[in-house]
Amino acid sequence: MEIDIPEVKAEVAAAFAEYERALVGNDVAVLDRLFLDAPTTIRYGVTENLYGYGEIAAFRAGRPSAGLARTLEKTVITTYGTDMAVAATLFRRDAASGKIGRQMQTWVRTADGWRVAAAHVSVIDDPG
């Protein structure tokens, strides 16, 4: 298995960027499209544990749209072969001074493009 094939890494980076734009813009349709529509898809959030695409989509539909802007730091995307990748990033929000967010996503290639199969988001005190 080859790690970080340049073309594959560029594809995942583009999907990750599309996800980030949709997240801060609260484009629920794009966010839903970018998650794998499967009962095995999981998203652990800051205050929620979501199992299956249906729970994730329901969360997105009801989530407030205010205060979503953020800045990313230390984003790392690693691809494994041609069909799997992990994206990890730190993020900060102006409204959460002294805190830093962490996000990890497992991306898989499908016939319809790259999709998030698992995600984890958490916020901790900024270790400085």
C-alpha positions in Angstrom: 0.0 0.0 0.0 1.3 3.4 -1.0 0.9 6.3 1.4 0.1 9.8 0.1 -0.2 9.2 -3.7 -0.1 12.8 -4.9 -3.2 12.6 -7.1 -5.3 10.8 -4.4 -4.1 13.2 -1.7 -5.2 16.1 -4.0 -8.7 14.6 -4.4 -9.2 14.2 -0.6 -7.9 17.7 0.0 -10.5 19.0 -2.4 -13.2 17.0 -0.7 -12.0 18.2 2.7 -12.1 21.8 1.5 -15.6 21.4 0.1 -16.7 20.0 3.5 -15.1 22.9 5.4 -16.9 25.5 3.1 -20.2 23.7 3.6 -19.6 23.5 7.4 -19.0 27.1 8.0 -21.7 28.1 5.5 -24.2 25.6 7.0 -24.8 24.0 3.6 -26.6 21.0 4.9 -27.2 19.4 1.5 -23.5 19.3 0.8 -22.7 18.1 4.3 -25.2 15.3 4.0 -23.8 14.4 0.6 -20.3 14.2 1.9 -21.1 11.7 4.6 -21.4 8.0 3.6 -25.0 7.1 3.5 -24.7 3.9 5.6 -25.9 2.6 8.9 -22.2 2.1 9.8 -21.3 5.8 9.5 -20.5 7.3 12.9 -20.0 10.9 14.0 -18.9 11.7 17.6 -19.5 15.4 18.2 -18.8 17.8 21.0 -22.2 17.0 22.7 -23.6 14.1 20.6 -22.8 10.5 19.6 -24.4 9.8 16.2 -24.7 6.3 14.8 -25.8 5.9 11.2 -26.3 8.3 8.4 -29.9 9.0 9.5 -28.9 10.3 12.9 -26.1 12.4 11.4 -28.5 14.0 8.8 -31.1 14.7 11.5 -28.5 16.4 13.6 -27.4 18.6 10.7 -31.0 19.5 9.9 -31.5 20.8 13.5 -28.2 22.4 14.2 -28.1 26.2 14.7 -26.5 28.0 11.8 -24.9 30.8 13.9 -21.3 30.8 15.1 -19.9 28.3 12.7 -17.0 30.4 11.4 -13.6 29.0 12.4 -9.9 28.9 11.5 -8.0 25.7 10.9 -4.5 24.9 12.1 -2.2 22.0 11.5 -4.4 20.2 9.0 -2.9 16.8 8.0 -4.4 14.6 5.3 -2.9 11.2 4.8 -4.0 8.8 2.1 -3.7 5.0 2.3 -3.7 3.4 -1.1 -6.3 4.8 -3.5 -9.5 4.4 -1.5 -8.9 5.5 2.1 -7.7 8.6 3.9 -7.7 10.3 7.3 -8.0 14.1 7.7 -7.1 15.7 11.0 -7.2 19.4 11.9 -7.3 21.7 14.8 -9.8 24.6 14.8 -10.5 27.8 16.7 -13.6 29.9 17.0 -13.7 33.5 18.2 -16.5 32.8 20.5 -14.5 30.0 22.3 -11.5 31.9 23.7 -9.1 29.6 25.5 -10.4 26.5 23.7 -9.2 24.5 20.7 -11.2 22.1 18.7 -10.0 18.8 17.2 -11.5 17.1 14.2 -10.7 13.7 12.6 -12.4 12.2 9.6 -12.0 8.8 7.9 -12.7 9.3 4.2 -13.5 6.4 1.8 -13.7 6.4 -2.0 -17.1 5.4 -3.3 -18.6 5.2 -6.8 -20.0 8.7 -6.0 -16.7 10.2 -4.8 -15.1 10.6 -1.4 -17.3 10.3 1.6 -16.8 10.6 5.4 -17.3 7.2 7.0 -16.3 8.2 10.6 -15.8 11.5 12.3 -14.8 12.8 15.7 -15.0 16.4 16.9 -14.0 17.5 20.4 -13.1 20.7 22.1 -10.5 21.0 24.9 -8.8 23.8 26.9 -6.1 25.2 24.7 -2.8 23.7 26.0 -1.0 26.8 24.7 
